[in-house]
Amino acid sequence: EIVMTQSPATLSVSPGERATLSCRASQSVSTNLAWYQQRPGQAPRLLIYAASTRATGIPARFSGSGSETEFTLTISSLQSEDSALYYCQQYTIRPPLTFGGGTKVEIK
Amino acid sequence: EVQLLESGGGLVQPGGSLRLSCAASGFTFSSYAMTWVRQAPGRGLQWVSTISHSGGSTYYADSVKGRFTISRDNSKNTLYVQMNSLRAEDTALYYCAKDLLVWGSDWFFDVWGRGTLVTVSS
């Protein structure tokens, strides 16, 4: 099973500033990595897949990068509505499909 | 509008059974693999089970293998999971989710339902 580790657990960022979230895989997942946003009380929403491809309707301030075992989700200019939990997920070796533990982004 | 609507959750005693349903609309259900993902209260996301678009292939997390059965009825645009021998650790919000890519089984998800809550407690 591939273990996904996200850091930091919580990130506090001022509006308009950049937020950088990290995700590490216990072994290579190539670029088979997705990012999801989960706002309080809502279902997850797909942000990024294939490590760097934005899903339909996702604002350009969200970008993904990385390959193999190291990945980054960047929110270039944080908006109030970006306050949420963010999860990474690998889909290269499955089953099992595995998610990271999440990073909580707070607005400072 | 593409939509998934789960139902069937509730309170069940340990050892009991439940069947969850997920009604799909707004897309060609039979063309997409479907998945159940759960989230225990205050916890992260956990993959439960996936079924191919035809229903011919199914996959399970070790924690539910032998107890849960995923199935689908493409004529009714509905996904199911039969959950038997339920345990306290199965308590969670259960989401159904749709693969992004048609025909394939890519296992990342562009549409999610709102979830149905399963509570296993005596």
Contacts between the chains, C-beta under 8 A, distances in Angstrom:
chain1	res1	chain2	res2	distance
A	34	B	108	4.1
A	34	B	109	7.9
A	36	B	45	7.6
A	38	B	45	8.0
A	42	B	114	8.0
A	43	B	95	5.9
A	43	B	112	3.9
A	43	B	113	6.5
A	43	B	114	5.7
A	43	B	115	6.3
A	44	B	37	7.9
A	44	B	45	6.6
A	44	B	95	7.5
A	44	B	97	8.0
A	44	B	109	7.7
A	44	B	112	5.6
A	45	B	112	7.4
A	46	B	100	7.0
A	46	B	108	6.8
A	46	B	109	6.2
A	46	B	110	4.8
A	49	B	100	6.5
A	49	B	108	5.1
A	55	B	100	7.5
A	55	B	110	6.1
A	56	B	110	7.4
A	87	B	44	6.6
A	87	B	45	5.6
A	89	B	45	7.5
A	89	B	108	6.4
A	91	B	106	6.4
A	91	B	107	4.2
A	91	B	108	5.2
A	94	B	47	7.9
A	94	B	50	7.9
A	94	B	59	7.3
A	94	B	107	5.5
A	95	B	47	7.6
A	95	B	50	7.4
A	95	B	59	4.5
A	95	B	60	7.1
A	95	B	61	7.0
A	96	B	47	5.8
A	96	B	61	5.4
A	96	B	62	7.1
A	97	B	35	7.7
A	97	B	47	3.9
A	97	B	50	7.3
A	97	B	107	5.3
A	98	B	47	7.0
A	99	B	44	6.0
A	99	B	45	4.4
A	99	B	46	7.1
A	99	B	47	7.1
A	100	B	44	7.4
A	101	B	44	5.1
A	102	B	44	5.0
A	102	B	45	7.9
